[in-house]
Amino acid sequence: MAEPVLPPKAKLFVGILTSRGELAERAELVLQKKYGPIDYQTTRIPFTNSDYYNSMGDQLFKVLYSFKKLVKREKIVPIKLAANRLEKKLSGSSKRLINIDPGYITLSNVYLASCKEFFHRTYLAKGIYLENEYYFSARRFHPWDWTYPDYLKQEYLDFFHTVRSIYYKQRKS
């Protein structure tokens, strides 16, 4: 009989989608207070892959951040719940103005937390599901059939490859 083995901590990342730079900056500050310093981030990546978020405004962009501090993988549940609360707080009484999507990177995969059930998502707890966006093989990340279209952009892949390299070095030290 195999004995359970706890996996190593993972590398937390967050994607912030909005059309308002000041909201992204406020979210970034709150996230840094909660999860520690950011060790890598993208520039603003134009978001044009879906009409789903059009109600959030024109000229949507996404910024991806990774955090220096590693997290236990099961912590993605309270992290996603906290991200949802932060979205509501920053949007105020108006419609949703910001989307904050946390996930984590391991040496072999990139996972994204979700509140929506679908055939390819695994239920974790408290209404939170986990979706595998990429698997790592032959020295690069590969998408799945369900990987979000924006995650197919080269800027995203560059981010995840860089963050995986940072994570790899963190694990060795």
C-alpha positions as CSV (number, residue, x, y, z in Angstrom):
1,M,0.0,0.0,0.0
2,A,1.3,3.4,-0.9
3,E,1.6,6.0,1.8
4,P,0.4,9.6,1.1
5,V,3.1,12.1,0.3
6,L,2.5,15.8,0.6
7,P,3.6,17.7,-2.5
8,P,6.0,20.5,-2.4
9,K,4.6,24.0,-2.1
10,A,3.6,25.7,-5.3
11,K,4.3,29.1,-6.9
12,L,1.2,31.4,-6.6
13,F,0.3,33.6,-9.5
14,V,-2.6,36.0,-10.0
15,G,-4.1,37.4,-13.2
16,I,-5.9,40.7,-12.9
17,L,-8.3,41.7,-15.7
18,T,-9.8,45.2,-15.8
19,S,-10.0,48.3,-18.0
20,R,-9.0,50.6,-15.1
21,G,-5.4,50.9,-14.2
22,E,-6.1,52.3,-10.7
23,L,-8.1,49.2,-9.8
24,A,-5.3,47.0,-10.9
25,E,-2.9,49.0,-8.8
26,R,-5.1,48.8,-5.7
27,A,-5.6,45.1,-6.2
28,E,-1.8,44.6,-6.6
29,L,-1.2,46.4,-3.3
30,V,-3.8,44.4,-1.4
31,L,-2.4,41.1,-2.8
32,Q,1.1,42.0,-1.8
33,K,0.0,42.8,1.7
34,K,-1.7,39.4,1.9
35,Y,0.8,37.1,-0.1
36,G,4.1,39.0,0.1
37,P,6.3,40.5,-2.5
38,I,5.8,40.0,-6.2
39,D,8.9,38.5,-7.9
40,Y,7.7,38.7,-11.5
41,Q,5.0,40.4,-13.5
42,T,4.0,41.1,-17.1
43,T,3.2,44.5,-18.6
44,R,-0.4,45.1,-19.5
45,I,-1.5,42.5,-22.1
46,P,-4.5,43.6,-24.2
47,F,-7.5,41.3,-23.6
48,T,-9.4,40.8,-26.8
49,N,-10.1,37.0,-26.8
50,S,-13.7,37.1,-25.5
51,D,-16.8,39.2,-25.2
52,Y,-17.6,37.6,-21.8
53,Y,-16.1,40.5,-19.9
54,N,-17.3,43.4,-22.1
55,S,-19.4,44.7,-19.3
56,M,-16.2,45.6,-17.4
57,G,-15.4,48.3,-19.8
58,D,-13.4,49.1,-23.0
59,Q,-9.7,48.4,-23.6
60,L,-9.5,45.5,-21.2
61,F,-6.0,44.4,-20.2
62,K,-4.6,41.6,-18.0
63,V,-1.5,41.7,-15.9
64,L,0.0,38.5,-14.5
65,Y,1.9,38.4,-11.2
66,S,3.8,35.8,-9.4
67,F,4.6,35.9,-5.7
68,K,8.0,35.1,-4.1
69,K,6.5,33.2,-1.2
70,L,5.5,29.6,-2.0
71,V,2.1,28.3,-0.9
72,K,0.6,25.0,0.1
73,R,-1.5,23.8,-2.8
74,E,-4.6,23.4,-0.7
75,K,-4.5,27.1,0.1
76,I,-5.8,27.9,-3.4
77,V,-9.3,27.5,-2.0
78,P,-9.1,30.4,0.6
79,I,-7.0,32.4,-1.9
80,K,-9.7,32.2,-4.6
81,L,-12.4,33.1,-2.0
82,A,-10.4,36.1,-0.9
83,A,-9.9,37.1,-4.6
84,N,-13.7,37.0,-5.1
85,R,-14.2,39.2,-2.0
86,L,-11.5,41.7,-3.2
87,E,-13.2,41.9,-6.6
88,K,-16.5,42.9,-4.9
89,K,-14.8,45.4,-2.6
90,L,-12.9,47.1,-5.4
91,S,-16.0,47.2,-7.7
92,G,-18.1,48.9,-5.0
93,S,-21.8,49.0,-5.5
94,S,-21.5,49.1,-9.3
95,K,-21.2,46.2,-11.7
96,R,-18.1,44.0,-11.7
97,L,-15.1,46.2,-12.7
98,I,-12.2,43.8,-12.0
99,N,-11.5,40.1,-12.3
100,I,-8.9,38.5,-10.1
101,D,-7.9,34.9,-11.0
102,P,-5.4,33.1,-8.8
103,G,-3.6,29.9,-9.7
104,Y,-0.4,28.1,-9.0
105,I,2.5,26.6,-10.9
106,T,4.3,23.4,-10.2
107,L,7.2,22.0,-12.1
108,S,4.8,20.0,-14.2
109,N,1.6,22.0,-14.5
110,V,-0.1,25.4,-14.4
111,Y,-3.5,25.4,-12.5
112,L,-6.2,28.0,-12.3
113,A,-8.9,28.3,-9.6
114,S,-12.5,28.6,-10.7
115,C,-16.0,28.8,-9.2
116,K,-17.6,27.1,-12.2
117,E,-18.0,23.4,-12.6
118,F,-17.1,21.8,-15.9
119,F,-16.0,18.3,-17.1
120,H,-12.3,19.1,-16.9
121,R,-12.3,20.7,-13.5
122,T,-11.7,19.0,-10.2
123,Y,-13.7,20.0,-7.2
124,L,-11.6,21.0,-4.2
125,A,-13.9,22.6,-1.5
126,K,-16.2,25.5,-0.7
127,G,-17.4,25.9,-4.3
128,I,-13.8,26.1,-5.7
129,Y,-12.6,24.0,-8.7
130,L,-9.2,23.6,-10.1
131,E,-8.4,23.6,-13.9
132,N,-5.2,22.5,-15.4
133,E,-4.2,25.0,-18.1
134,Y,-0.8,23.6,-19.2
135,Y,1.3,20.6,-18.7
136,F,5.1,20.7,-18.9
137,S,6.9,18.2,-21.2
138,A,9.9,18.3,-23.5
139,R,11.1,21.6,-21.8
140,R,8.0,23.6,-22.6
141,F,4.4,24.2,-21.5
142,H,1.6,22.6,-23.6
143,P,-2.0,23.7,-23.6
144,W,-5.0,21.4,-23.4
145,D,-8.1,21.6,-25.6
146,W,-9.9,23.7,-22.9
147,T,-7.0,26.1,-22.2
148,Y,-8.4,29.7,-22.3
149,P,-7.7,31.5,-25.6
150,D,-5.8,34.3,-23.8
151,Y,-3.6,31.7,-22.2
152,L,-2.5,30.7,-25.7
153,K,-0.8,34.0,-26.2
154,Q,3.0,34.1,-26.3
155,E,3.1,36.7,-23.5
156,Y,1.4,34.2,-21.2
157,L,3.6,31.4,-22.1
158,D,6.7,33.6,-21.6
159,F,5.4,34.5,-18.2
160,F,4.8,30.9,-17.1
161,H,8.2,29.8,-18.4
162,T,10.0,32.5,-16.6
163,V,8.0,31.9,-13.4
164,R,8.7,28.2,-13.6
165,S,12.4,28.9,-13.9
166,I,12.2,31.1,-10.7
167,Y,10.2,28.4,-9.0
168,Y,12.8,25.7,-10.0
169,K,15.6,27.8,-8.5
170,Q,13.6,28.4,-5.3
171,R,13.0,24.6,-4.9
172,K,16.7,23.9,-5.3
173,S,17.8,26.4,-2.6
